[in-house]
Amino acid sequence: MDFRRQTELLEDEYLSPFAAHSSRSVGRIKGEELCQVRTEFQRDRDRIIHSKSFRRLKHKTQVFIIPEGDHYRTRLTHTLEVAQISRTIARALRLNEDLTEAIALGHDLGHTPFGHSGESALAEVMPGGFKHNRQSLRVVEELEGGRGLNLTAEVRDGILNHTGPQKPTTLEGQIVKIADRVAYINHDIDDAIRGGIIRVNDLPASCLDVLGREHRTRINSMVMDLIESSLNRPFIGMSSRVQQSTDKLRTYLFQNVYIDTDAKREEGKARHVVQYLFQYWTEHPDKMPPEHRERAQQVGVQRAVCDYIAGMTDRYAIARFKALFIPSSFAIPGEGG
């Protein structure tokens, strides 16, 4: 029995006229035989979840670098929150949940160690700059497993355009673009309060009046407004009132959490780690692991070094830095303490 085809027929019957249908996907860079069980977008979701790049997100910084506590967000928990919010919105709007989830799960695969401080550090030393969304696309098109994941065009488009001025071509991708912001604004507030950086009463009162004082209330306010403002329309967006409050909260975070606070006190050190590693391996590419040395011959040394560092977890980058630049202890035989 062709279970995939049954799902495709259900999509044709149920989904909004503005939804992306898996049976009408633009397709993959390399053609493949269709799966009997899963739709094309479901296969993309599964490939992302089973990738090494996805697993590494659990040890990559969201806001707090190496936090002392079990409840702070990582890049992986952020990704899962974005996926959950995105699916809720897609379901309410009768858009394609599988496509939405695949984009959400893959949107940060190319993020560097140490969060945005690592991203900006690489951008300063890499010719042509560095953007994590472009790197996420490189991961799924080239780097993962040495040949990429061969995802559909719709998922790749959503990953590339989840941030920046360009809108994704699908409404599902547009959902992820906004859900990403909804997630990080709210969970970064939550983490900053937990870390003693800010208090709830420090947040702009006008925003709290519109969105609510509690974490879950603010998320619900944003999500419900987005659904109501986008229902049966060929675009995804919030009402001006909620959008203004959301933007004001984001500005507040940049002014009071993301820059020059205790949450960021280790960023200077993290930037040095990234840039020292970049300089060392560009000067000594033969010291990289064999697969990265081979890539250097194919794509150039700086590109290969950038790909290597961008894929690292925080702790692996620190371990490599220590191994290369920090003297290790040496015990002389026969001499005890």
MOKATA-V634825 format. One record per backbone hydrogen bond with DSSP energy under -1.0 kcal/mol. CO is the residue of the C=O (numbers start at 1). NH is the residue of the N-H. E is the energy in kcal/mol with one decimal. If there is no record, write none. Layout:
# MOKATA-V634825
co=CO nh=NH e=E
co=CO nh=NH e=E
This chain:
# MOKATA-V634825
co=1 nh=3 e=-1.3
co=2 nh=6 e=-1.3
co=3 nh=7 e=-2.1
co=4 nh=8 e=-2.3
co=5 nh=9 e=-2.2
co=6 nh=10 e=-2.0
co=7 nh=11 e=-2.2
co=8 nh=12 e=-2.1
co=9 nh=13 e=-1.6
co=10 nh=14 e=-2.6
co=11 nh=15 e=-2.2
co=16 nh=19 e=-1.8
co=21 nh=24 e=-1.5
co=22 nh=25 e=-1.3
co=27 nh=153 e=-2.0
co=36 nh=4 e=-2.8
co=39 nh=43 e=-2.1
co=40 nh=44 e=-1.7
co=41 nh=45 e=-2.2
co=42 nh=46 e=-2.2
co=43 nh=47 e=-2.4
co=44 nh=48 e=-2.1
co=45 nh=49 e=-2.3
co=46 nh=50 e=-2.0
co=48 nh=51 e=-1.4
co=51 nh=55 e=-1.5
co=52 nh=56 e=-2.0
co=54 nh=57 e=-1.0
co=55 nh=58 e=-1.4
co=56 nh=59 e=-1.8
co=57 nh=60 e=-1.6
co=57 nh=76 e=-1.3
co=59 nh=314 e=-2.4
co=60 nh=75 e=-2.5
co=67 nh=69 e=-1.2
co=74 nh=78 e=-2.3
co=75 nh=79 e=-1.9
co=76 nh=80 e=-2.3
co=77 nh=81 e=-2.1
co=78 nh=82 e=-2.5
co=79 nh=83 e=-2.3
co=80 nh=84 e=-2.2
co=81 nh=85 e=-2.5
co=82 nh=86 e=-2.7
co=83 nh=87 e=-2.4
co=84 nh=88 e=-2.0
co=85 nh=89 e=-2.0
co=86 nh=90 e=-2.7
co=87 nh=91 e=-2.7
co=88 nh=92 e=-1.9
co=89 nh=93 e=-1.9
co=90 nh=95 e=-2.9
co=91 nh=94 e=-1.0
co=94 nh=16 e=-3.2
co=96 nh=100 e=-2.1
co=97 nh=101 e=-2.8
co=98 nh=102 e=-2.3
co=99 nh=103 e=-2.3
co=100 nh=104 e=-2.3
co=101 nh=105 e=-2.8
co=102 nh=106 e=-1.4
co=103 nh=107 e=-1.1
co=106 nh=109 e=-1.4
co=108 nh=111 e=-1.9
co=114 nh=117 e=-1.1
co=115 nh=119 e=-1.7
co=116 nh=120 e=-2.5
co=117 nh=121 e=-2.0
co=118 nh=122 e=-2.2
co=119 nh=123 e=-2.2
co=120 nh=124 e=-1.5
co=122 nh=126 e=-2.5
co=126 nh=129 e=-2.8
co=131 nh=135 e=-2.1
co=132 nh=136 e=-2.3
co=133 nh=137 e=-1.6
co=134 nh=138 e=-2.0
co=135 nh=139 e=-2.3
co=136 nh=140 e=-1.9
co=137 nh=141 e=-1.9
co=138 nh=142 e=-2.8
co=138 nh=143 e=-2.1
co=139 nh=144 e=-2.6
co=140 nh=149 e=-3.1
co=143 nh=146 e=-2.5
co=144 nh=147 e=-1.4
co=144 nh=148 e=-1.8
co=152 nh=156 e=-2.1
co=153 nh=157 e=-2.5
co=154 nh=158 e=-1.9
co=155 nh=159 e=-2.4
co=156 nh=160 e=-2.4
co=157 nh=161 e=-2.2
co=170 nh=174 e=-1.7
co=171 nh=175 e=-2.1
co=172 nh=176 e=-1.7
co=173 nh=177 e=-2.0
co=174 nh=178 e=-1.7
co=175 nh=179 e=-3.3
co=176 nh=180 e=-2.5
co=178 nh=182 e=-2.4
co=179 nh=183 e=-2.8
co=180 nh=184 e=-2.4
co=181 nh=185 e=-2.4
co=182 nh=186 e=-1.6
co=183 nh=187 e=-3.0
co=184 nh=188 e=-1.9
co=185 nh=189 e=-1.5
co=186 nh=190 e=-2.1
co=187 nh=191 e=-2.4
co=188 nh=192 e=-2.3
co=189 nh=193 e=-2.4
co=190 nh=194 e=-2.2
co=191 nh=195 e=-2.2
co=192 nh=197 e=-2.6
co=193 nh=196 e=-1.3
co=199 nh=202 e=-1.6
co=200 nh=203 e=-1.5
co=204 nh=208 e=-1.8
co=205 nh=209 e=-2.2
co=206 nh=210 e=-1.1
co=207 nh=211 e=-3.2
co=208 nh=212 e=-1.9
co=214 nh=218 e=-2.4
co=215 nh=219 e=-2.0
co=216 nh=220 e=-2.3
co=217 nh=221 e=-2.5
co=218 nh=222 e=-2.2
co=219 nh=223 e=-2.8
co=220 nh=224 e=-2.8
co=221 nh=225 e=-1.9
co=222 nh=226 e=-2.3
co=223 nh=227 e=-2.4
co=224 nh=228 e=-2.6
co=225 nh=229 e=-2.3
co=226 nh=230 e=-1.2
co=227 nh=231 e=-1.4
co=230 nh=233 e=-1.8
co=239 nh=243 e=-2.8
co=240 nh=244 e=-2.4
co=241 nh=245 e=-1.5
co=242 nh=246 e=-2.5
co=243 nh=247 e=-2.7
co=244 nh=248 e=-2.1
co=245 nh=249 e=-2.0
co=246 nh=250 e=-2.1
co=247 nh=251 e=-2.3
co=248 nh=252 e=-2.1
co=249 nh=253 e=-2.2
co=250 nh=254 e=-1.9
co=251 nh=255 e=-1.9
co=252 nh=256 e=-2.1
co=253 nh=257 e=-2.6
co=253 nh=258 e=-2.9
co=261 nh=264 e=-1.8
co=262 nh=265 e=-1.1
co=264 nh=267 e=-2.0
co=266 nh=270 e=-2.2
co=267 nh=271 e=-2.7
co=268 nh=272 e=-1.8
co=269 nh=273 e=-2.2
co=270 nh=274 e=-2.2
co=271 nh=275 e=-2.6
co=272 nh=276 e=-2.9
co=273 nh=277 e=-2.2
co=274 nh=278 e=-2.1
co=275 nh=279 e=-2.4
co=276 nh=280 e=-2.6
co=277 nh=281 e=-2.5
co=278 nh=282 e=-1.9
co=279 nh=283 e=-1.5
co=280 nh=284 e=-1.8
co=284 nh=287 e=-2.3
co=285 nh=288 e=-1.5
co=289 nh=293 e=-1.9
co=290 nh=294 e=-2.4
co=291 nh=295 e=-1.6
co=292 nh=296 e=-1.9
co=293 nh=297 e=-1.2
co=295 nh=299 e=-3.3
co=296 nh=300 e=-1.4
co=300 nh=304 e=-2.1
co=301 nh=305 e=-2.7
co=302 nh=306 e=-2.4
co=303 nh=307 e=-2.4
co=304 nh=308 e=-2.2
co=305 nh=309 e=-2.6
co=306 nh=310 e=-2.7
co=307 nh=311 e=-1.3
co=309 nh=312 e=-1.7
co=313 nh=317 e=-2.2
co=314 nh=318 e=-2.2
co=315 nh=319 e=-2.2
co=316 nh=320 e=-2.5
co=317 nh=321 e=-2.2
co=318 nh=322 e=-2.7
co=319 nh=323 e=-2.3
co=320 nh=324 e=-1.8
co=321 nh=325 e=-2.9
co=322 nh=326 e=-1.8
co=332 nh=335 e=-2.1
